[in-house]
Amino acid sequence: MSDDKEPAYRPLGKARSNATPVGAPLAPKRLALVTGGHRRLGGIIAAALAKAGHSLAVHGSHDTRLDSHLALTFEEERTEWDGFVVDFADPEGAEELVARVAERFGRPPDILINSAALFGQDRLDTVTADDLMRHYAVNCAAPTLLTKAFATIPAGVGDRCIVNILDQRIDHPHADQLAYTLSKLALAGLTRTSAASLAPKVRVNAVAPGLTIATPDYDAAQMERLAEMMPLACLPQAEQIAQAVLYLVEATAVTGQTLYVDGGAHLKSYDRDFMHLCR
């Protein structure tokens, strides 16, 4: 008996010259393209999709080095996956990404998760034209062109869906991170308009997370105090946000909806971004 072990996951390597045409029937495993899917919240969403049995096309803006938990999940689940680097600062690259994924896997993606985002610090008195355009490019223009490419590429007849990652602040915007907030409001508009225009061939929904994966701007005591401020007296876990994404991926009768996973934060108005509160 050979001691050679079958690889725990199957990165695809180079595109096959005999790849199945893009318009061919879908493979048994659905293929999900997750932008920003190699790290932080995008990585947790990608891991949840892998555990649900999906193949993964993982996008990163500058690299696709996987967070350790995601690499372990791909290994344990024997996930078919590959990485794609596209800098959404030039949104035209986003439109080409869907075709690149289809060429590499031999089939088009069935699921698109628009998770990649740019998050800067600006207010009305400090924001610049460059701030506004950079955030719009990554947070709205790129998802729009990805949606266009996803909806127009020849595909099978099975369920196809898009989930956009928004932010609970869209219900009660405050003045912090203005360029980011405006771009997420635009992405919310894309969710509604594309859900109507792409039905019945493509479903489009969104998840609006609250504060979840803390950055170094927060300390543990502040996070505890912020949790107590929420209507549900808790902050969402990243895995709960991923579960909401999974629900929308599988909910074939649902389109045009936004699920808030935020401990109820969207029910209240806050004067500042959470990083400035409860210090």
C-alpha positions as CSV (number, residue, x, y, z in Angstrom):
1,M,0.0,0.0,0.0
2,S,1.3,3.4,-0.9
3,D,2.1,5.9,1.9
4,D,1.1,8.8,-0.4
5,K,-1.9,10.6,0.9
6,E,-4.6,12.2,-1.2
7,P,-4.3,16.0,-0.8
8,A,-6.7,17.3,1.8
9,Y,-8.1,20.0,-0.5
10,R,-7.9,20.5,-4.3
11,P,-6.5,23.8,-5.4
12,L,-7.1,23.9,-9.1
13,G,-3.8,25.1,-10.4
14,K,-3.8,26.2,-14.0
15,A,-6.9,26.4,-16.1
16,R,-7.5,23.1,-18.0
17,S,-7.3,23.3,-21.7
18,N,-10.3,20.9,-21.9
19,A,-12.4,22.9,-19.4
20,T,-16.1,22.4,-19.6
21,P,-17.7,25.3,-21.6
22,V,-19.1,28.1,-19.4
23,G,-22.6,27.4,-20.4
24,A,-22.5,23.7,-19.5
25,P,-24.7,22.2,-16.7
26,L,-23.6,23.0,-13.2
27,A,-21.4,20.6,-11.3
28,P,-22.9,18.9,-8.3
29,K,-21.1,21.3,-5.9
30,R,-22.1,24.9,-6.2
31,L,-19.4,27.4,-6.7
32,A,-19.2,30.6,-4.6
33,L,-17.1,33.6,-5.4
34,V,-16.4,35.6,-2.1
35,T,-14.7,39.0,-2.5
36,G,-12.4,39.8,0.4
37,G,-12.9,36.1,1.2
38,H,-9.4,35.3,2.5
39,R,-9.5,37.1,5.8
40,R,-11.6,38.6,8.6
41,L,-15.4,38.5,8.0
42,G,-15.1,37.4,4.4
43,G,-12.9,34.5,5.5
44,I,-15.5,33.4,8.1
45,I,-18.2,33.6,5.4
46,A,-16.0,31.5,3.1
47,A,-15.4,29.0,5.8
48,A,-19.1,28.6,6.4
49,L,-19.7,28.1,2.7
50,A,-16.9,25.5,2.6
51,K,-18.5,23.6,5.6
52,A,-21.8,23.7,3.7
53,G,-20.1,21.8,0.8
54,H,-19.5,24.6,-1.7
55,S,-16.5,25.1,-3.9
56,L,-14.8,28.5,-3.3
57,A,-13.3,31.2,-5.5
58,V,-11.5,33.4,-3.0
59,H,-10.8,37.0,-3.9
60,G,-8.3,39.3,-2.3
61,S,-7.3,42.9,-3.3
62,H,-3.5,42.4,-3.0
63,D,-3.1,38.7,-2.0
64,T,-5.1,35.6,-1.1
65,R,-3.1,34.4,1.9
66,L,-5.8,32.6,3.9
67,D,-6.4,33.3,7.6
68,S,-5.3,30.2,9.5
69,H,-8.8,29.1,10.5
70,L,-9.9,29.2,6.8
71,A,-6.9,27.2,5.6
72,L,-7.7,24.6,8.2
73,T,-11.3,24.5,7.2
74,F,-10.4,24.0,3.5
75,E,-8.1,21.2,4.6
76,E,-10.7,19.5,6.8
77,E,-13.5,19.9,4.3
78,R,-11.4,18.9,1.3
79,T,-12.6,22.0,-0.3
80,E,-12.1,22.7,-4.0
81,W,-10.8,26.3,-4.1
82,D,-8.6,28.8,-5.8
83,G,-7.5,32.4,-5.2
84,F,-7.8,35.5,-7.4
85,V,-6.1,38.8,-6.9
86,V,-7.9,41.9,-8.2
87,D,-7.5,45.4,-6.9
88,F,-11.0,46.9,-6.9
89,A,-9.5,50.4,-6.8
90,D,-9.9,49.9,-10.6
91,P,-13.4,48.6,-10.7
92,E,-13.1,47.4,-14.3
93,G,-11.0,44.5,-13.0
94,A,-14.1,43.3,-11.1
95,E,-16.1,42.8,-14.2
96,E,-13.3,40.5,-15.6
97,L,-13.2,38.5,-12.3
98,V,-16.3,36.4,-13.0
99,A,-15.0,35.2,-16.4
100,R,-11.6,34.4,-14.8
101,V,-13.3,32.3,-12.2
102,A,-15.4,30.5,-14.8
103,E,-12.3,29.8,-16.9
104,R,-10.4,28.4,-13.9
105,F,-13.2,26.2,-12.6
106,G,-14.7,25.3,-15.9
107,R,-18.1,26.6,-14.8
108,P,-19.5,30.0,-13.8
109,P,-20.1,30.8,-10.1
110,D,-23.5,30.1,-8.7
111,I,-23.1,32.3,-5.7
112,L,-21.6,35.8,-5.4
113,I,-20.8,37.3,-2.0
114,N,-19.8,41.0,-2.2
115,S,-17.8,41.2,1.0
116,A,-14.7,43.2,0.1
117,A,-14.8,46.7,1.6
118,L,-12.7,49.9,2.1
119,F,-13.2,51.6,5.5
120,G,-11.6,55.0,6.0
121,Q,-11.8,57.8,8.6
122,D,-13.4,61.0,7.3
123,R,-16.3,63.4,8.1
124,L,-18.0,66.1,6.0
125,D,-15.5,68.7,7.1
126,T,-12.5,66.5,6.1
127,V,-13.6,64.3,3.2
128,T,-12.0,64.7,-0.1
129,A,-13.0,63.8,-3.7
130,D,-10.4,61.1,-3.6
131,D,-11.9,59.6,-0.4
132,L,-15.3,59.5,-2.0
133,M,-14.2,58.0,-5.3
134,R,-11.9,55.4,-3.6
135,H,-14.7,54.1,-1.3
136,Y,-17.3,54.2,-4.1
137,A,-15.0,52.2,-6.4
138,V,-14.4,49.4,-3.9
139,N,-17.7,49.4,-2.0
140,C,-20.2,50.0,-4.8
141,A,-18.8,50.2,-8.3
142,A,-17.0,46.9,-8.1
143,P,-20.0,45.0,-6.7
144,T,-22.2,46.6,-9.4
145,L,-19.9,45.4,-12.2
146,L,-19.6,42.0,-10.5
147,T,-23.4,41.8,-10.4
148,K,-23.5,42.7,-14.1
149,A,-20.9,40.0,-15.1
150,F,-22.5,37.4,-12.8
151,A,-26.0,38.0,-14.3
152,T,-24.9,38.0,-17.9
153,I,-22.4,35.1,-18.1
154,P,-24.0,32.0,-19.6
155,A,-25.0,29.6,-16.8
156,G,-27.1,26.7,-16.0
157,V,-30.7,26.7,-15.0
158,G,-30.2,26.2,-11.2
159,D,-30.7,28.7,-8.4
160,R,-28.1,31.6,-8.6
161,C,-27.8,34.3,-6.0
162,I,-25.9,37.3,-4.8
163,V,-25.5,38.4,-1.2
164,N,-24.2,42.0,-0.5
165,I,-22.6,42.8,2.8
166,L,-23.9,46.1,4.1
167,D,-23.7,47.8,7.5
168,Q,-26.4,48.3,10.1
169,R,-25.6,52.1,10.1
170,I,-27.5,52.5,6.8
171,D,-30.7,52.8,8.9
172,H,-29.4,55.6,11.1
173,P,-26.3,57.1,9.5
174,H,-24.0,59.2,11.6
175,A,-21.3,61.6,10.5
176,D,-18.2,59.4,11.0
177,Q,-16.6,57.5,8.1
178,L,-18.7,59.5,5.6
179,A,-17.3,58.1,2.4
180,Y,-17.7,54.6,3.6
181,T,-21.3,55.2,4.8
182,L,-22.3,56.8,1.5
183,S,-20.9,53.9,-0.5
184,K,-22.8,51.3,1.7
185,L,-26.0,53.3,1.2
186,A,-25.4,53.0,-2.6
187,L,-24.8,49.3,-2.2
188,A,-28.1,49.0,-0.4
189,G,-29.7,50.7,-3.4
190,L,-28.0,48.3,-5.8
191,T,-29.5,45.4,-3.7
192,R,-33.0,46.5,-4.2
193,T,-32.8,47.6,-7.8
194,S,-30.9,44.5,-9.0
195,A,-33.2,42.2,-7.1
196,A,-36.1,43.6,-9.1
197,S,-34.4,43.6,-12.4
198,L,-32.7,40.2,-12.3
199,A,-35.6,38.2,-11.0
200,P,-36.4,35.4,-11.6
201,K,-32.9,34.3,-12.9
202,V,-30.8,35.7,-10.0
203,R,-31.8,36.4,-6.4
204,V,-30.2,39.4,-4.7
205,N,-30.2,40.0,-0.9
206,A,-28.0,41.5,1.7
207,V,-26.8,41.1,5.3
208,A,-26.2,44.2,7.4
209,P,-23.8,43.4,10.2
210,G,-23.2,45.3,13.4
211,L,-19.9,45.6,15.2
212,T,-18.4,42.1,15.2
213,I,-14.6,41.6,14.7
214,A,-12.9,44.2,16.8
215,T,-10.0,46.1,15.4
216,P,-7.1,47.5,17.6
217,D,-9.2,50.6,18.0
218,Y,-11.3,48.8,20.7
219,D,-10.4,47.2,24.0
220,A,-12.2,44.4,25.8
221,A,-13.9,46.7,28.4
222,Q,-15.2,49.0,25.7
223,M,-16.6,46.0,23.8
224,E,-18.4,44.8,26.9
225,R,-20.0,48.3,27.4
226,L,-20.9,48.5,23.7
227,A,-22.7,45.2,23.9
228,E,-24.7,46.4,26.9
229,M,-25.9,49.4,24.7
230,M,-27.5,47.1,22.1
231,P,-31.2,46.4,22.3
232,L,-30.4,42.7,22.7
233,A,-27.5,43.4,25.1
234,C,-25.1,41.6,22.9
235,L,-22.9,42.1,19.8
236,P,-23.1,39.7,16.9
237,Q,-20.5,37.0,16.4
238,A,-19.0,36.7,13.0
239,E,-20.2,33.2,12.7
240,Q,-23.8,34.4,13.1
241,I,-23.3,36.8,10.2
242,A,-22.0,33.9,8.1
243,Q,-25.1,31.9,9.1
244,A,-27.3,34.7,7.8
245,V,-25.4,34.6,4.5
246,L,-25.9,30.8,4.3
247,Y,-29.6,31.2,4.9
248,L,-30.0,33.7,2.0
249,V,-27.9,31.4,-0.2
250,E,-30.3,28.6,0.4
251,A,-33.6,30.6,0.6
252,T,-34.8,30.1,-2.9
253,A,-38.0,32.1,-2.3
254,V,-36.3,35.2,-0.9
255,T,-35.0,38.2,-2.9
256,G,-34.7,41.9,-2.3
257,Q,-34.3,41.4,1.5
258,T,-31.7,42.8,4.0
259,L,-31.1,40.8,7.2
260,Y,-29.7,42.9,10.1
261,V,-27.4,40.8,12.3
262,D,-26.4,43.5,14.8
263,G,-27.9,42.8,18.3
264,G,-30.7,45.3,17.3
265,A,-28.3,48.2,16.7
266,H,-30.2,49.4,13.6
267,L,-33.2,50.1,15.8
268,K,-31.4,52.9,17.5
269,S,-29.5,56.1,16.5
270,Y,-25.9,56.7,17.7
271,D,-24.2,60.1,17.6
272,R,-20.8,58.6,16.6
273,D,-19.2,55.5,15.3
274,F,-18.9,52.7,17.9
275,M,-15.1,53.2,18.1
276,H,-15.7,56.6,19.7
277,L,-18.4,55.4,22.3
278,C,-18.0,53.9,25.7
279,R,-14.4,54.8,26.1
